[in-house]
Amino acid sequence: MRDDFLPYGRQWIDEDDIQAVVNVLKSNYLTTGPAIKEFEDQLKSVTGAEYVVAISNGTAALHAACFAAGIGEGDEVITTPMTFAATSNAVLYCGGTPVFADIDPETYNIDPKDIRRKITNKTKAIIPVHYTGQPCDMDEIMKIAKEHNLIVIEDAAHALGAEYKGRKIGSIGDMTTFSFHPVKPITTGEGGAITTNNKEFYDKLMLFRSHGITRDQEMLLNDNAAWYYEQHFLGYNYRMTDIQAALGCSQLNKLEFFLQKRREYAKMYSEAFKDLEGVIIPKQLDDTLSGWHLYVLQLDTDKIRPDRRVIFDELSIHNIGVNVHYIPVYYHPYYQKLGYKKGLCPNAEKLYERIITLPLFPKMSEEDIMYVIKIVKELVDTYRVG
Ligand SMILES: *Cc1c(COP(=O)(O)O)cnc(C)c1O
């Protein structure tokens, strides 16, 4: 057994990253300086989007996107329960009502058929989440949105660098949000971004990031003096620092390398587990390129006794940093108090009982992967019935 703990995910910071941050610290601008624009420009080329707004974190990105979409009191927004609470919390921040559509049991992503069933005359937007980095069925989702005049906000916290039918994630929906938390595809410590091809959304997002205040001469209503600025709506201070943006630029230079490592390791897992009785490997779609943010192994709990917990706890004992992504959002006591009931999304609930996230991050070694494979195989063989 290894004696150091292997986390499920973690950042990779090298000397170039450190130097980039030090350079900003020695410069004139710690925030709202040139590194922000540089980072936004770099993200444009990675995502293929026309406009990018860097922001303080992925949750703020979702909040800003919901605001720009005009979500408010009385509006329903359809999303998946197989996500981090931040996705639907952003709808609540704006006074809207999250409506959960079930997942497809094969891809674990939101099921377009259930989106259709959940649409009412109050539906305003859809927030698909590219779970684990595997793109959702965007053709179908965009088609539904067009038919019902809905705004699509993609939560791509897992999917920077992922591709759907040859198109980069970040240039398909009306807006796409990203997170740069240390476990995500690249990191800025805390950080996020919104991409869009729509100038109106872009203008709103830029103001929302900074109190709703503008200094743009074209937009000022009451004066034009040199000191003058105006607040046009209630925004926030959601700005990213130049320290973070410079780290982001340096990290983006390594994105392709990071993705390559993730794909290589995910392939090693899937090769090792594809014929192991009692487990189900994540499905790979032919026309997408996953970002492999997470490797989620599904246990066939009809064959594992007593249940998922025994494998999870044993993996932890073996110093393997396992996790479960995710507890269906509406299971949280806060959502239960809002009136959401268990039973809402049976596929998501069933999956939740069966999944374990295995360690997957670029800085792991092949030996780390081999160790996880060996222990998983031993445990599944030990606890499998029949
Ligand atoms: C990480 C994450 C977020 C939130 O991003 P933060 O940067 O941590 O605020 C939102 N949605 C999903 C799916 C995430 O994984």
The ligand as an SDF file (V2000), in Angstrom:
LIG
                    3D

 15 15  0  0  0  0  0  0  0  0999 V2000
  -16.6780   23.8490  -10.1670 C   0  0  0  0  0  0  0  0  0  0  0  0
  -18.0380   23.9480  -10.7400 C   0  0  0  0  0  0  0  0  0  0  0  0
  -18.8030   25.1200  -10.6600 C   0  0  0  0  0  0  0  0  0  0  0  0
  -18.4040   26.3070   -9.8220 C   0  0  0  0  0  0  0  0  0  0  0  0
  -17.1830   26.8670  -10.1300 O   0  0  0  0  0  0  0  0  0  0  0  0
  -16.3630   27.6770   -8.9950 P   0  0  0  0  0  0  0  0  0  0  0  0
  -15.2270   28.2680   -9.7650 O   0  0  0  0  0  0  0  0  0  0  0  0
  -15.9310   26.6990   -7.9620 O   0  0  0  0  0  0  0  0  0  0  0  0
  -17.2640   28.7230   -8.4500 O   0  0  0  0  0  0  0  0  0  0  0  0
  -20.0230   25.1580  -11.3170 C   0  0  0  0  0  0  0  0  0  0  0  0
  -20.4890   24.0890  -11.9980 N   0  0  0  0  0  0  0  0  0  0  0  0
  -19.7910   22.9480  -12.0750 C   0  0  0  0  0  0  0  0  0  0  0  0
  -20.3470   21.8090  -12.8740 C   0  0  0  0  0  0  0  0  0  0  0  0
  -18.5600   22.8270  -11.4410 C   0  0  0  0  0  0  0  0  0  0  0  0
  -17.8890   21.6680  -11.4980 O   0  0  0  0  0  0  0  0  0  0  0  0
  1  2  1  0
  2  3  1  0
  2 14  2  0
  3  4  1  0
  3 10  2  0
  4  5  1  0
  5  6  1  0
  6  7  2  0
  6  8  1  0
  6  9  1  0
 10 11  1  0
 11 12  2  0
 12 13  1  0
 12 14  1  0
 14 15  1  0
M  END
$$$$
